[in-house]
Amino acid sequence: ITPRSYLEARYGRRFFGRSINASFRFEGAWTTASASFTEGPKTISALVLDLQPLIVGPNNQLIHVMAPSLPGLSAEVFISRRFSGTFGFHRARDRLSATVSRSERTFELTGSKETVTSVNAYWYRQLGARTSTNVAGYWQRFVRGARADELWRLTGGLSYRLGRYASGTLSVTHIQRTSNGAADYFVNRVALGITLGF
């Protein structure tokens, strides 16, 4: 559209449903913004590419997929509709980004629907010549029928460059999941590490 903005759209018909892909991106001096919408048929096996949290229901039934190469996934077809919007801001010492997305899936055989809504935010700041910090937050809500799951994750980190080839990191993470269909849980984790690069 302009030297700083980009727009793309595609449309087609497939064996089950239609296929739509539309995206927009803008790049400014200090900011970036993008939005996209996709619709099309997929299989449950394709969910491994979405990096969604793993949710296991009663009798160890797999409801939601996170890790790749999980065995036993059904090939049932569903219509996937997904909207995503991202805003970014960067200066000399700071980088911020926030993403909001919503997915809706309608299954071919059962007609059931499920929705996944998520918000992801990240902030990085260079504190000094050797020190930097970052904070990241993530929230997701998964709904299918009467079942609803919410996942929260908050991480804070501090990094210090020890030399030309080494850096040390300290991170603190809190993860919490609430559900009306399975046991709730929370995880608190503190990690200290050293990274070497050659």
C-alpha positions, 0 to 999 in steps of 0.5 A: 500500500505504502513503502511502510505498509503491506497488504495481502489477501487470498481466497479459494474453495476446498473439499470441505469449506473455503480457504481465506488468508488476509494479512496486514503489516505496518512498520514505522520508525519506532513501532510495528503493527500487524493483523491477520485472519485465516480460515480453512479446513485442517485436521486435528494432527495439524494442531501440533504446529500451533504450539497450544498447551497440552490439556489432558482430561478424564481417562487421560483423553487428549483434549489440547495439543502442545508438543509435536510428534504426539501419537494417536491424533485423530485425522478428523477435519475441522474448520479453523478460523483464526485472528491475530493482532500484534503491536511492537515498540522499540527504542534504543534500550527497550523493546515491547510487543503484545499479541492478541489472538482468537481461534475458533474450530468447528468439527466436521463430524460432530459439529462441536465447536471450541475456542482458544483466546490468548494474550502474549506480552513481552518487554526487554530493557537494556539496563547497562553495557552488560546487564539486561532484563525481560518480563513476559506474560501469557494468558490463554482460555480454552473452551469446548462445550461446558469445559473451560480451561485457563492458563497463566504464565509470568516470567521475569529474567535478568541477564549479565554478560560475563565476557566476550563468550559467556553470560549468566541468566536468572529467571523466575517463572510462575505458571497457573492453570484453572479448569472446571473439568480437571485438577488445577495446578500451579508451578513456581520455578527459579532457574540460574544458568550460564551460556557459552558461545563460540 
